[in-house]
Amino acid sequence: MKLFAVFGNPIAHSKSPILHNYTLYKLKIDARYSRYLLDSSKDFRELFFLLGLSGANITLPYKEDVANICDEICGIAQKIGAVNTIIKKDNKIIGYNTDAIGFYKNIESKNIKNALILGAGGSAKAIAMILKEKNINVIISNRSKKNLSFFDEKGFETCINDEILECTKKIEFDIIINATSSSINNTLPLQKDSLESLFERSKIAFDLMYGKECIFLEFAKIKGLDTINGSKMLLYQAIPALSIFTNIDETKIKPHMEYIYNIINHD
């Protein structure tokens, strides 16, 4: 039996085991998928091999840390410097990123031209890079300038949160994306008055969080924006991730994973 898992902190909310285990069962693959609360990425490599895993997903806040311990990084993950999917091959860890396409699948029909990303972690990097590939204008804002260096080097326009209104005063955003962990902590990613000003000239609010009420999206609804949470991003990144784990074409995985997703989300 092959073993897979998702690692993060927090992790109890993750629906990944449900999506993957149901699909593995329907595809008649002898494998199990579990989840682990990871207190630190320091000994992750040793833990991965000790658990006998064939592959794993990585979520907040370890996507960049795990990228640094991979023996090889493939595809768009090379540009991002963050991984959310890894496999074991010849006793090496190979890293991939399916977050980028997982996010884009949510908005590809929305005619997005201008986007604002709040946060500068691994998820923000994945989103920024896929939007750039799709010729969408992107601005990234973060609490500190230091963590924006990756984006500056890639040619993105950046600013710190304290200066966000000045930096963006002439821009109307099709989408504002909360890629911070603020919603996990039930806080807003910006000062409320700053966020209110941004929402007044924006159309869609997207938060990577799912599975609980989200203060960021609730505030956006009050201001009249359309809202999207991270549940379908989870689905759309999980389909290619399981394809990487199993070497099975995504077209065979998709109907099973969409079915169980709709069941657990009551769609």
BELWODA-V828063 format. One record per residue. RES is the residue in three letters. SS is DSSP state (H for helix, E for strand, - for the rest). PHI is phi as a letter, one per 20 degrees, with the letter a starting at -180 (999 if undefined). PSI is psi as a letter, one per 40 degrees, with the letter a starting at -180 (* if undefined). Layout:
RES&SS&PHI&PSI, RES&SS&PHI&PSI
This chain:
MET&-&999&h, LYS&E&e&i, LEU&E&d&h, PHE&E&c&i, ALA&E&a&i, VAL&E&d&h, PHE&E&d&h, GLY&E&a&a, ASN&-&b&h, PRO&-&e&i, ILE&-&b&e, ALA&-&f&d, HIS&-&f&e, SER&-&f&h, LYS&-&e&e, SER&H&g&d, PRO&H&g&d, ILE&H&f&d, LEU&H&f&d, HIS&H&f&d, ASN&H&f&d, TYR&H&f&d, THR&H&f&d, LEU&H&g&d, TYR&H&f&d, LYS&H&f&d, LEU&-&e&e, LYS&-&l&f, ILE&-&d&h, ASP&-&f&g, ALA&E&b&i, ARG&E&c&i, TYR&E&c&h, SER&E&c&a, ARG&E&c&i, TYR&E&c&h, LEU&E&f&h, LEU&-&d&h, ASP&-&f&d, SER&-&b&i, SER&-&e&e, LYS&-&g&d, ASP&-&d&f, PHE&H&f&d, ARG&H&g&d, GLU&H&f&d, LEU&H&f&d, PHE&H&g&d, PHE&H&f&d, LEU&H&f&d, LEU&-&f&e, GLY&-&m&f, LEU&-&f&i, SER&-&e&d, GLY&E&a&i, ALA&E&b&i, ASN&E&d&i, ILE&E&c&h, THR&-&c&a, LEU&-&g&h, PRO&-&d&f, TYR&-&d&e, LYS&H&f&d, GLU&H&f&d, ASP&H&f&d, VAL&H&f&d, ALA&H&g&d, ASN&-&f&e, ILE&-&d&e, CYS&-&f&i, ASP&-&e&d, GLU&E&b&i, ILE&E&c&h, CYS&-&d&i, GLY&-&m&a, ILE&-&f&e, ALA&H&f&d, GLN&H&f&d, LYS&H&f&d, ILE&H&e&d, GLY&-&m&f, ALA&-&b&i, VAL&-&c&i, ASN&-&c&e, THR&E&c&h, ILE&E&c&i, ILE&E&c&i, LYS&E&e&h, LYS&E&b&h, ASP&-&l&f, ASN&-&m&f, LYS&E&d&i, ILE&E&d&h, ILE&E&d&h, GLY&E&d&i, TYR&E&c&i, ASN&-&c&h, THR&-&d&e, ASP&H&f&d, ALA&H&g&d, ILE&H&f&d, GLY&H&f&d, PHE&H&f&d, TYR&H&f&d, LYS&H&g&d, ASN&H&f&d, ILE&H&c&e, GLU&-&f&d, SER&-&e&e, LYS&-&e&e, ASN&-&l&f, ILE&-&e&h, LYS&-&d&d, ASN&E&c&h, ALA&E&c&i, LEU&E&d&h, ILE&E&d&h, LEU&E&d&h, GLY&-&o&i, ALA&-&c&f, GLY&-&e&a, GLY&H&f&d, SER&H&f&d, ALA&H&f&d, LYS&H&f&d, ALA&H&f&d, ILE&H&f&d, ALA&H&f&d, MET&H&f&d, ILE&H&f&d, LEU&H&f&d, LYS&H&f&d, GLU&H&f&d, LYS&-&e&e, ASN&-&m&f, ILE&-&d&h, ASN&E&f&h, VAL&E&c&h, ILE&E&c&h, ILE&E&d&h, SER&E&c&i, ASN&E&b&i, ARG&-&f&d, SER&-&c&i, LYS&-&f&d, LYS&H&g&d, ASN&H&f&e, LEU&H&e&e, SER&H&f&d, PHE&H&g&d, PHE&H&f&d, ASP&H&f&d, GLU&H&f&d, LYS&-&e&e, GLY&-&n&e, PHE&-&e&i, GLU&E&e&h, THR&E&c&i, CYS&E&b&i, ILE&E&e&i, ASN&H&g&d, ASP&H&f&d, GLU&H&d&e, ILE&H&f&d, LEU&H&f&d, GLU&H&f&d, CYS&H&f&d, THR&-&d&e, LYS&-&f&d, LYS&-&d&e, ILE&-&d&h, GLU&-&d&h, PHE&E&e&h, ASP&E&f&d, ILE&E&b&h, ILE&E&d&h, ILE&E&d&h, ASN&E&e&h, ALA&-&d&e, THR&-&e&i, SER&-&e&e, SER&-&g&d, SER&-&f&d, ILE&-&f&d, ASN&-&e&e, ASN&-&l&f, THR&-&c&i, LEU&-&e&i, PRO&-&f&e, LEU&-&c&i, GLN&-&g&i, LYS&H&g&d, ASP&H&f&d, SER&H&f&d, LEU&H&f&d, GLU&H&f&d, SER&H&f&d, LEU&H&f&d, PHE&H&f&d, GLU&-&f&e, ARG&-&c&f, SER&E&c&i, LYS&E&d&d, ILE&E&c&h, ALA&E&d&h, PHE&E&c&h, ASP&E&c&h, LEU&-&f&e, MET&-&f&i, TYR&-&b&i, GLY&-&n&e, LYS&-&b&i, GLU&-&f&h, CYS&-&c&h, ILE&H&f&d, PHE&H&f&d, LEU&H&f&d, GLU&H&f&d, PHE&H&f&d, ALA&H&f&d, LYS&H&f&d, ILE&H&g&d, LYS&-&e&e, GLY&-&n&e, LEU&-&e&i, ASP&E&f&i, THR&E&c&i, ILE&E&c&h, ASN&-&e&a, GLY&-&e&e, SER&H&f&d, LYS&H&f&d, MET&H&f&d, LEU&H&g&d, LEU&H&f&d, TYR&H&f&d, GLN&H&e&d, ALA&H&f&d, ILE&H&f&d, PRO&H&f&d, ALA&H&f&d, LEU&H&f&d, SER&H&f&d, ILE&H&f&d, PHE&H&f&d, THR&H&d&e, ASN&-&m&f, ILE&-&d&h, ASP&-&g&i, GLU&H&g&d, THR&H&f&d, LYS&H&e&d, ILE&H&e&d, LYS&H&g&d, PRO&H&f&d, HIS&H&f&d, MET&H&f&d, GLU&H&f&d, TYR&H&f&d, ILE&H&f&d, TYR&H&f&d, ASN&H&f&d, ILE&H&f&d, ILE&H&f&e, ASN&H&d&e, HIS&-&l&f, ASP&-&e&*
